Amino acid sequence: MLPGDSNEYECYSCLQLTDGTEIIAMSVSVENDRRQPRQQRSLKKVEKILDAVEVVVARDGLDGVTTTSIANETGFAVGTIYQYFSNRTELLLNTHERLFERFTETIRGAAEDTEFGNGGHDGIDALISLYIETARNHPGYLPLLDFARMNQPVETDDRSTNDKLGALIDRILLTYAPSMDSDRLYVARNVILRLLTVLVDMVLLEPDPALSERFESELIAHSRYALRRAIEDRVP
């Protein structure tokens, strides 16, 4: 690798012709061929692109999202979009991820404003209800969620968002059991977090309202049970 922008990961190889002439050839790693938006100007472009995806999905559905439609919405050239996103799938997955992070921030803000974290079981209910309400009220989120479930790489690590949700769960757990040890807290947090991340999606994506309501009831019941087990320190 020659000196240069480390974000581009440019790899050089030296070819030697039969007459002894050396030619330096450059290839770019496939895994790192998108520009990383580190400068403020680039970050603003990425935000504008993702904003445009949200608008198009809400207005025209997933089928309306193409690099051409996003270029028209943003006023950018198609080539500019490809500098940051290699294909349509990346555009949609990144838009979903950003929305989910925003929802997490909304829930965290509500917890701080209303102190619903001090209500034990009611806190769990409020956390679940607020997330579901926020997601349902955002135009275009449900199609993005469905797309992400079908296309998100298995190895994707959403640690940042899970940490934020986990902090809210910790707050609720410690309200009822302030002396809970770290092992109990770790297990309870992750059980409830897994329930939330799996069953909330089922609630949101179930087209039958009656079944969606049943899923929500089961989610709340199982989350309450996990909370009670943690508080009472029940070990099988």
N, C-alpha and C positions, 0 to 999 in steps of 0.2 A: 504494500500500500504506500503510495506517495503522499507527501504532506498535502493537506488541503482541508476542506470542510469535513470534519469527522462524521457529520450526519449523512453525508452522501455515500459513504462507504465505497469509494471508487477503487476497484481492483485493477491492477495493471499486470500484463504479462508481456514478456519479451520474445518476439519471433525472430528467427534468423533465416534469411534467404540463402540460397545456394551460393551466392557471390560473397557471402559474409556480411551483408548489410543487415543491421538490426532494426526492427520496427517495433515500437512500443504500442501495444494494443490495449484498449481500455474496455472493461466490461463493468456493469453495475449490478451489485447483488440484487436478486429478485426480491429478497425479504425486506430490503431497505430502499426500494426505488421510489418511494414517495417523499416529497419534501416535508421535513419536520417543521411545523409552524412555531418557531421560537421567537421571531421578532414580532413586535406589537402589530405592525402592519399585516403580517401574515396571519396572526391570530384573529384579527378583525375580518379578514377574508374568509377564514374557516367558519367563524360565527355567522357571517352573512350567508354562506352556502348552506349551513345547517338550518338557519332560519327559513331559507327558501324551501328546503325539503319539507319542513313542518307545514308551510303554507300550501305547498302543492299536494301533500298527502291529505290535508284537511279538505281541500277544495276538489281534488280530482282522484283521490284514492292512491293506492300504491302503484297502480298501473300508469299513473300520470308522471311518476318520477323517472326521468331519463336525464342524462347529462345535458341534453339539448334543452329540456324544459327548465332545468336548474340554471343553465346559462342564460336563458331568456329572462328568468325571474330575477337574477342577480345583476345582469348586465356584464357578467364576465365572459371571456372566451371559454369555449369548451376545454381548451388546453389548460387553462388556469385551474379548472376543477380537477383535471387529471393530475395536476401537480401535487394535490393533497389527498385525493381519493382515487384509488386505482380502478374502481368499478362501482356500479349501482349498489351492490350489496354493502360495500363499505359505507356509502353515503347513508343508507337506511339504518345500518347497525349503529353508526356513530350518532345519528339523530336520536334513536331510541335511548342510547346510553346517556346522552346529555339530558333528555327529558326525565329519565329515571333519577338522575342525580338532582335535578331541580325539585322533583317531588319529595325526595328525601330531605332536602333543605327546607321545603315548605312544612313538612311534618316536624322537623326539629325546631323550627321557628315557632310553630303552634305549641309545641310542648313547653317551650320557654315562656311563651306569653300567657298560656292558660293554666300552666302547672298540671296538665292532665297526667303527668308522670307520677303524681303523688297519690293516685287513686287505686293502686293495686290492680285488681281485675278490671276495674273501669278504665284504667290506663291502657291496658292491652286492647280492650274494646275500642277505645278512642283512637288508638294508633291505627288499628285495622280499618276502621270506618273512614278515617280521614284520608288514608291512602287510596282506598277504593273510590271515595267521592272525588278526590282530586284527579285520579286517572280517568274516571268516567266523564268528567266535565271538560276534559281537554280534547278538543276536536283533533282527530287523527292519531291519538295515542294508541288506541286499541289495535288498529291495523299494524302499527309499528311493533307493538308487543308481540302480536301473532307472528310477524315476520322474523323477529329476533329469536323467538322460541324455535323456529324452524331452521334458522341459518346461523345462529351464534355458535362459534367454535367451542367444542367441549372444553378445551384447555383455557378458555377465557377466565381470567381472575378479576372479579369485580370487588376487590378487597376494599377499595376506598369507600364505596357505597355501603358495603356490608358493615364496615367499621362504624359508619354513622348510624345505621339502624341498630347495630349492636349496642352502641352507647345509650340509645334511648331505652332499649330493653334492660340494660344494666340498671338504669335509673329506676325503672319500675320495679325490678326485682329487689333492689336494695331499699326501696321504700318499705316493703313488708319484712325484709330480713336484712337489716343493716349490718349484721355480723356475719353474713354469709361468706364462707371461705372462697378462695379464688377458684378451686376446682369445681365446686358446686356452681359458682357463677358462670364459669366457662361452659360447662355442660348445658345448663339451662338456657343461656344466651344462644348457643348454637342450635339447640333443638327448636326453640321458638323462631329463630331466624330462618331455619330451614322450612318450618311450617309456613311462615309468611311468604318466603320467596317462591314456594311451589304452589300453595293453595290459593294465594291471592290471584295468581295468573289464571287459575281455573275459574275463580269467581268472575273475573273480568271477561274471559273469553267464552264462557258458556252462553250460547245464544238463547237458551230457554230460561226465562226469568225465574221460574219456580225452582229449577235446578241450581241456578246461580245463587238464589237465596239459601238453598240447602247447603251448598258449598260454603257460603259465608258463615252459616250457623255452625257447621262442623269446624271451620277454621277457628272461630272464636272459642268453641268448646274445648278443642284440643290444646289451644294456646293457654287457656285458663287452667287446664289440667296440668300442663307442663309447668306453669307458674306455681300451682299449688304444691306439686311434687318437690319443686326446688325449695320453696319456703319451708315445707315440713320436713325436708331432707329425707325423703323416702328412698330407700335403696332396695331394689328387688332382692 
